[in-house]
Amino acid sequence: MPQPEAVGRAAALTELSRQGTAAGPLDAHAQYHLNARALKKWARERLRLEVAGDGSVRACFRYEGTTCSNLGRPLQFDYFVRLLPASQAYRIAEAHCTPAVSDSGHTHMCEYLKDPDAFMRQVFAEKPLLNRPLNDILSWERSPNPAGCYCEAGSREHKWGLVFEVIHFALAQPEKTVRQQTLHAENSAYGQTV
């Protein structure tokens, strides 16, 4: 049976779709860097969305990776994004990334070991595409660095690209993510609202 939180997420996307504002300024036929299977899976399993009464959207995406050294320790980071309503092109109003509350893997990354405070300030300060429409993710030239850790700026930029693509996909094609979410909600740890 679907969790109430997952049904809430599906209901929010369904409401956006019903209002005719889900895709709005978003390209529903977008060409993503990620393949469609990964987009659907991550939208279903790692993304939480909450649509406010004014149409703004809060999103939380959980990234799971490993350190590149130190025995490849698992790490988890949460990405928080607030988008303005579709009438304002889903502009990215807020964006930040932080280790998940339960994560300790980030403390084993090489750059963290060198200077924890400076490194985490750098990670927190990066807010790519801030104040730009979410649709700009489709033309954003970013690093193709798929390393699992956060030590290099290119790797962090690559992860932001993944996050924004998943959010774009979920909003531009809600019928795909809603149907998938409803069918698989019981398997999702992230199917709740923000």
C-alpha beads as a LAMMPS data file, in Angstrom:
LAMMPS data file: protein, C-alpha beads

194 atoms
193 bonds

1 atom types
1 bond types

-500.0 500.0 xlo xhi
-500.0 500.0 ylo yhi
-500.0 500.0 zlo zhi

Masses

1 110.0

Atoms # bond

1 1 1 0.000 0.000 0.000
2 1 1 1.431 3.465 -0.895
3 1 1 2.661 5.596 1.977
4 1 1 0.553 8.734 2.671
5 1 1 3.597 10.914 1.946
6 1 1 4.069 9.300 -1.455
7 1 1 0.412 9.769 -2.295
8 1 1 0.822 13.448 -1.294
9 1 1 3.711 13.873 -3.748
10 1 1 1.732 12.211 -6.499
11 1 1 -1.265 14.398 -5.667
12 1 1 0.871 17.550 -5.895
13 1 1 2.124 16.590 -9.358
14 1 1 -1.360 15.561 -10.418
15 1 1 -2.693 18.948 -9.263
16 1 1 -0.003 20.767 -11.262
17 1 1 -0.899 18.683 -14.296
18 1 1 -4.636 19.331 -13.812
19 1 1 -4.035 23.078 -13.596
20 1 1 -2.169 22.872 -16.858
21 1 1 0.888 24.472 -15.279
22 1 1 3.051 21.420 -14.751
23 1 1 5.227 21.764 -17.833
24 1 1 4.405 25.441 -18.380
25 1 1 7.706 27.011 -19.359
26 1 1 9.487 23.651 -19.273
27 1 1 10.363 21.765 -22.426
28 1 1 8.306 18.553 -22.271
29 1 1 10.444 17.072 -25.081
30 1 1 13.759 17.863 -23.439
31 1 1 16.989 16.104 -24.314
32 1 1 18.643 15.225 -21.007
33 1 1 22.181 14.114 -20.263
34 1 1 20.731 11.352 -18.062
35 1 1 18.900 8.488 -19.710
36 1 1 15.116 8.230 -19.289
37 1 1 15.314 5.151 -17.097
38 1 1 17.570 6.886 -14.555
39 1 1 15.396 10.018 -14.621
40 1 1 12.255 8.004 -13.854
41 1 1 13.955 5.942 -11.163
42 1 1 15.561 8.920 -9.409
43 1 1 12.411 11.036 -9.670
44 1 1 10.522 8.196 -8.048
45 1 1 13.058 7.133 -5.411
46 1 1 15.224 10.135 -4.566
47 1 1 13.107 13.222 -5.168
48 1 1 10.576 14.801 -2.848
49 1 1 8.415 17.666 -4.100
50 1 1 6.034 20.013 -2.356
51 1 1 3.888 22.467 -4.284
52 1 1 2.803 25.542 -2.317
53 1 1 -0.510 27.329 -2.745
54 1 1 1.179 30.015 -4.856
55 1 1 2.555 27.391 -7.257
56 1 1 6.148 27.580 -6.033
57 1 1 7.880 24.236 -5.654
58 1 1 10.225 22.951 -2.966
59 1 1 12.331 19.981 -3.924
60 1 1 14.690 17.743 -1.993
61 1 1 16.930 15.277 -3.801
62 1 1 19.059 12.649 -2.032
63 1 1 22.369 11.885 -3.729
64 1 1 24.123 8.663 -2.783
65 1 1 27.722 8.046 -3.741
66 1 1 31.073 6.967 -2.349
67 1 1 34.362 8.589 -1.519
68 1 1 36.971 8.164 -4.244
69 1 1 39.603 7.064 -1.747
70 1 1 39.572 5.929 1.868
71 1 1 38.034 2.583 0.913
72 1 1 35.127 4.069 -1.058
73 1 1 32.995 4.942 1.964
74 1 1 29.309 5.604 1.235
75 1 1 28.106 9.179 1.478
76 1 1 24.758 10.915 1.153
77 1 1 24.036 14.554 0.379
78 1 1 20.681 16.304 0.326
79 1 1 20.000 18.980 -2.269
80 1 1 17.312 21.524 -1.464
81 1 1 15.852 23.663 -4.253
82 1 1 13.023 26.190 -4.231
83 1 1 11.509 27.160 -7.571
84 1 1 9.272 30.111 -8.260
85 1 1 5.872 29.292 -9.827
86 1 1 5.531 28.255 -13.474
87 1 1 4.275 31.763 -14.279
88 1 1 7.812 32.891 -13.354
89 1 1 9.498 30.189 -15.463
90 1 1 10.261 28.007 -12.417
91 1 1 13.204 30.282 -11.645
92 1 1 15.618 28.769 -9.153
93 1 1 15.110 30.968 -6.086
94 1 1 17.120 28.906 -3.606
95 1 1 19.573 26.034 -3.871
96 1 1 21.860 24.417 -1.374
97 1 1 23.534 21.118 -0.720
98 1 1 24.445 19.574 2.613
99 1 1 25.467 16.159 3.912
100 1 1 22.440 14.121 4.985
101 1 1 21.866 14.225 8.728
102 1 1 22.808 10.557 9.104
103 1 1 25.870 10.764 6.808
104 1 1 29.408 10.423 8.091
105 1 1 31.007 9.423 4.790
106 1 1 31.661 13.046 3.826
107 1 1 34.171 13.294 6.688
108 1 1 36.396 10.802 4.841
109 1 1 36.730 12.787 1.595
110 1 1 40.290 13.952 0.877
111 1 1 39.424 17.659 0.692
112 1 1 37.422 17.439 3.902
113 1 1 40.387 15.848 5.685
114 1 1 42.653 18.722 4.547
115 1 1 40.420 21.539 5.852
116 1 1 36.885 20.560 6.899
117 1 1 35.504 24.060 7.470
118 1 1 36.843 25.606 4.276
119 1 1 35.738 22.637 2.192
120 1 1 32.189 22.576 3.552
121 1 1 31.876 26.377 3.137
122 1 1 32.858 25.908 -0.494
123 1 1 30.247 23.155 -1.015
124 1 1 27.517 25.241 0.669
125 1 1 28.410 28.359 -1.344
126 1 1 27.962 26.749 -4.759
127 1 1 24.532 27.571 -6.171
128 1 1 24.635 27.013 -9.913
129 1 1 21.814 28.436 -12.035
130 1 1 20.521 30.535 -9.131
131 1 1 17.858 33.002 -10.373
132 1 1 17.740 31.332 -13.772
133 1 1 14.775 29.394 -15.206
134 1 1 14.896 25.654 -14.552
135 1 1 14.687 25.089 -18.310
136 1 1 18.245 26.500 -18.563
137 1 1 19.500 23.126 -17.310
138 1 1 18.968 21.851 -20.838
139 1 1 21.627 24.154 -22.287
140 1 1 23.945 24.388 -19.269
141 1 1 27.495 23.431 -20.213
142 1 1 28.822 21.655 -17.157
143 1 1 31.586 19.310 -16.207
144 1 1 31.114 15.677 -17.190
145 1 1 32.987 14.603 -14.026
146 1 1 30.994 11.662 -12.589
147 1 1 33.240 11.050 -9.547
148 1 1 31.222 9.944 -6.528
149 1 1 32.929 12.296 -4.080
150 1 1 32.721 16.093 -3.765
151 1 1 36.428 16.957 -3.700
152 1 1 36.584 18.625 -7.125
153 1 1 34.394 21.509 -8.288
154 1 1 33.645 19.676 -11.542
155 1 1 32.290 16.700 -9.636
156 1 1 30.002 18.930 -7.572
157 1 1 28.843 20.751 -10.698
158 1 1 28.062 17.416 -12.343
159 1 1 25.884 16.409 -9.368
160 1 1 23.964 19.718 -9.469
161 1 1 23.265 18.975 -13.122
162 1 1 21.824 15.572 -12.196
163 1 1 19.636 17.138 -9.502
164 1 1 18.239 19.846 -11.776
165 1 1 17.580 17.364 -14.594
166 1 1 15.600 15.069 -12.284
167 1 1 13.534 18.003 -10.971
168 1 1 12.943 19.239 -14.527
169 1 1 11.872 15.788 -15.645
170 1 1 9.470 15.350 -12.719
171 1 1 7.801 18.711 -13.397
172 1 1 7.832 18.590 -17.198
173 1 1 6.503 15.049 -17.395
174 1 1 4.398 14.546 -14.263
175 1 1 2.262 11.869 -15.844
176 1 1 5.323 9.606 -16.017
177 1 1 6.552 10.275 -12.491
178 1 1 3.095 10.272 -10.896
179 1 1 2.186 6.927 -12.407
180 1 1 5.558 5.483 -11.418
181 1 1 5.328 6.989 -7.923
182 1 1 1.861 5.586 -7.334
183 1 1 2.930 2.112 -8.429
184 1 1 6.178 2.047 -6.461
185 1 1 5.571 4.291 -3.460
186 1 1 5.962 1.472 -0.984
187 1 1 9.552 0.973 -2.192
188 1 1 10.595 4.601 -1.810
189 1 1 12.309 6.157 1.172
190 1 1 12.032 9.606 -0.425
191 1 1 8.402 9.636 -1.554
192 1 1 7.382 12.116 1.105
193 1 1 6.839 15.837 0.852
194 1 1 9.533 18.244 1.964

Bonds

1 1 1 2
2 1 2 3
3 1 3 4
4 1 4 5
5 1 5 6
6 1 6 7
7 1 7 8
8 1 8 9
9 1 9 10
10 1 10 11
11 1 11 12
12 1 12 13
13 1 13 14
14 1 14 15
15 1 15 16
16 1 16 17
17 1 17 18
18 1 18 19
19 1 19 20
20 1 20 21
21 1 21 22
22 1 22 23
23 1 23 24
24 1 24 25
25 1 25 26
26 1 26 27
27 1 27 28
28 1 28 29
29 1 29 30
30 1 30 31
31 1 31 32
32 1 32 33
33 1 33 34
34 1 34 35
35 1 35 36
36 1 36 37
37 1 37 38
38 1 38 39
39 1 39 40
40 1 40 41
41 1 41 42
42 1 42 43
43 1 43 44
44 1 44 45
45 1 45 46
46 1 46 47
47 1 47 48
48 1 48 49
49 1 49 50
50 1 50 51
51 1 51 52
52 1 52 53
53 1 53 54
54 1 54 55
55 1 55 56
56 1 56 57
57 1 57 58
58 1 58 59
59 1 59 60
60 1 60 61
61 1 61 62
62 1 62 63
63 1 63 64
64 1 64 65
65 1 65 66
66 1 66 67
67 1 67 68
68 1 68 69
69 1 69 70
70 1 70 71
71 1 71 72
72 1 72 73
73 1 73 74
74 1 74 75
75 1 75 76
76 1 76 77
77 1 77 78
78 1 78 79
79 1 79 80
80 1 80 81
81 1 81 82
82 1 82 83
83 1 83 84
84 1 84 85
85 1 85 86
86 1 86 87
87 1 87 88
88 1 88 89
89 1 89 90
90 1 90 91
91 1 91 92
92 1 92 93
93 1 93 94
94 1 94 95
95 1 95 96
96 1 96 97
97 1 97 98
98 1 98 99
99 1 99 100
100 1 100 101
101 1 101 102
102 1 102 103
103 1 103 104
104 1 104 105
105 1 105 106
106 1 106 107
107 1 107 108
108 1 108 109
109 1 109 110
110 1 110 111
111 1 111 112
112 1 112 113
113 1 113 114
114 1 114 115
115 1 115 116
116 1 116 117
117 1 117 118
118 1 118 119
119 1 119 120
120 1 120 121
121 1 121 122
122 1 122 123
123 1 123 124
124 1 124 125
125 1 125 126
126 1 126 127
127 1 127 128
128 1 128 129
129 1 129 130
130 1 130 131
131 1 131 132
132 1 132 133
133 1 133 134
134 1 134 135
135 1 135 136
136 1 136 137
137 1 137 138
138 1 138 139
139 1 139 140
140 1 140 141
141 1 141 142
142 1 142 143
143 1 143 144
144 1 144 145
145 1 145 146
146 1 146 147
147 1 147 148
148 1 148 149
149 1 149 150
150 1 150 151
151 1 151 152
152 1 152 153
153 1 153 154
154 1 154 155
155 1 155 156
156 1 156 157
157 1 157 158
158 1 158 159
159 1 159 160
160 1 160 161
161 1 161 162
162 1 162 163
163 1 163 164
164 1 164 165
165 1 165 166
166 1 166 167
167 1 167 168
168 1 168 169
169 1 169 170
170 1 170 171
171 1 171 172
172 1 172 173
173 1 173 174
174 1 174 175
175 1 175 176
176 1 176 177
177 1 177 178
178 1 178 179
179 1 179 180
180 1 180 181
181 1 181 182
182 1 182 183
183 1 183 184
184 1 184 185
185 1 185 186
186 1 186 187
187 1 187 188
188 1 188 189
189 1 189 190
190 1 190 191
191 1 191 192
192 1 192 193
193 1 193 194
